[in-house]
Amino acid sequence: MMLSAFVYPGAGQILQRRRGAGTAYAVLFTLFLIILIFDVFRPMIHNLLAVLDWAAEGDNAPLEKISLAGVVVPFALGLAIYVMNLFDVARANRRMSARPPPLV
């Protein structure tokens, strides 16, 4: 169960049949990952196209900077979601193993 929590946030909770928590962790992590990718790749692609245009036509288009806050904030929030996910799976796993087995 813990191994699935390392694969992707929310996978451990879904395996524990806690679909609400699993979906919340997965959606939040995916959201911060998309924001991080967008904030990094958008300026990189713009700069690549500006350099290629300059090489082809000699146009001097301004280059975009990659914002440090635009990278650090989504990364830190995504990492926080990932760590909270691991602690949540471990806590729920301890609770589940501490329960007495059901009487059949």
Secondary structure, 3 states (H helix, E strand, C coil): CHHHHHHCCCHHHHHCCCHHHHHHHHHHHHHHHHHHHHHHHHHHHHHHHHHHHHHHHCCCCCCCCCCHHHHHHHHHHHHHHHHHHHHHHHHHHHHHHHCCCCCC
